[in-house]
Amino acid sequence: MAEDNCIFCNISSGQEPTSVLEVETDEFVIFKDIKPASQHHYLAVTKRHYNSLKVLDKSHDPMVARMESSLREFLTSKGISDQDALFGFHLPPFITVNHLHMHAIAPRSEMGFLSRLIFRPSVWFKTADDARLYLSQKESLQ
């Protein structure tokens, strides 16, 4: 279910050869963010096109949990501590690509001033835990 002209659909389907996929599962891919907020900044991008966290419901909680778990495992496999890492999603209208993606940023403590503002847990940026809480309060759409 790719969207026309969606860069993340193109990357997750392998149509964007310049992006190096670090991890690929049936549900999502992990690759390096082109505008890193810290030394290590990766994205878990769903293969199925969802505009954002807002279109998901509680039935998607397991997928969100797997995205976070895979990002944590990926960081650890690279020798990067997940203890000083930030995992989360932006909400519209504060997203630059309208395709569901979870950020993994490490070390969080070394983010610059602007990045700390952009990725500050708030109404526009939900940590992975806050995202799952948000989803648990939504009714299933199915």
N, C-alpha and C positions, 0 to 999 in steps of 0.2 A: 504494500500500500504506500508507494512512494508518491510524494508530491512533486509536481513539475517545478524545476528551478530551486529545489531545496538542497542546499549544499550538504547538510547532514544526511539526507536521504542518499545523495550521490556517494558520500564517503562510506556510509554503512553498507551500501550495496556493492562497493568496490569499483564504482564508476569514476572515482576521483583518485587517479593513480599517484598523485603527489603526496597523499596522506598515508603515513605508515601506521597500520593498525598494530597496536601492541597486543591486544587480546580480542578474540572474536568468539561469541557464543551464538546460540540460536536467537537470542533476544536483543543483544546489543553488541557494540564494539567499543573498545577503549583506545584513545589516541591522545597525543599531546596537544594541548591548547596552543593556538598560534599567537596568543597574546597572554603569556603567563603572568599570573599575579604574584608568584613566588618562584623559587628555584625549580620546583616540581609542580606542574599544573596539568592535570589530565582530565579528559571528559569521557563519561560513559554515555553513549548515544544509542537510543533504541533503533532497531531496524525497522520497526513499524512506526509510521509517522503519527505522533501525537503532538499537537501544538505546544502544550505545556502541562505542567502538573495540574492545572485547573481543570483539564478535561478528563482526568483520571478519577477513579472512585476507589472505595475500599477493596474491591476485587483486585486492584493493581498493586496492593501493598507488598505481596511476595516478590513481584518484579523489582520494585524499588529497593527492597531488602537485598535482593541478589545483586543489583547494581552497586550498592554500597559495599557489600561483602567482596565482590570482585575487585573493586577499586582498592579496598584495604589490602587484599591478598596481592594485588599487583604491586602496590607500593612496597610492601614487605619483601616481595621477591626481588625488588631492585635495591634492597638495603635501605629503604627510606622508612623512617618511623611514622606510623600512623597516629602516634600519641599527640603530635603537634600538627595535626592535619585538620582541614575543614572539608566537610562533605555536604553538598547541598545544591539547591535549585533556585534560579531566579523565577519570579512570577511576572506575567504581563502587567504593565507594558515595559517592564525593565529587563527584557531579554533581547539579545541581539540577533539570535537565530530562533525562529518560531518552530522549534523541533525539540522535544523533550531531551534534556541532557543534564546529567549530574556532574558537578565539579568535584575534583579532589585536588586540594591545594596544600602543599607542604614545603617547607615548614610555615605554618600559619603565623608564627611569631616574627617571621622575616618579611611579611607582606608590607609594601609601601603604604603611605598614607592614603592615596587614592584607592588602592586595592582594598584596604581595610574598610573604606566607606562603601565601595561597590559590593563587597561580599560580607558586610556586617549583617548578622542574623537580625531580621526585621520583617516588616510586612512585605517587602519586595525580595527578600532572600530567605528561604526556608532551609534550615539545616536538614540533614537526612532524618533525624529524629522528629523534628517539627513537621516535615513533609508526611511522615507516616502517621503522625497524630492527626494532621489535616485530613488525610485520606480516610482514617478510621471513623471520622465524623461525617463523612459523605455517604449517602445511600448508593448502593450498587445501581448502575445504569442498565444492567442486563435484565 
